[in-house]
Amino acid sequence: RPLFQALQALAEDNAAFFQRSGTESGRRFAAAFAALREHGRRLEPALRHFARLYHRFDLDEATPGNGYRSLAQTARCCLAHAVHKS
C-alpha cells in the first residue's frame, strides 16, 4: 500500500506542476502523470487479489514460486521504478 500511496501523491503533484507550465510538453507530461495515477489506482486491487491467491499455485510449501507471484513481483518492481523516477 505505501508504494501505491507514494505513486498517487507523486503523480498528482507532477501532473499539477506540469499543467501549470502552459506549454505543450507540459500538458503532455501532465497527461502522462495522470495516466500513471489511473493505472496505479486500477493495478492496486488486482495485485491485492493476486497476493491472496498466488500461494495456492506454488510448487510446494518450500518453493514459493509461480507465474502469479512473478507477475506481482514484476509489477512491484515497475511501481518502485516509477516512484523513483517521479
Order of alpha helices (4+ residues) and beta strands (2+ residues): alpha-alpha-alpha
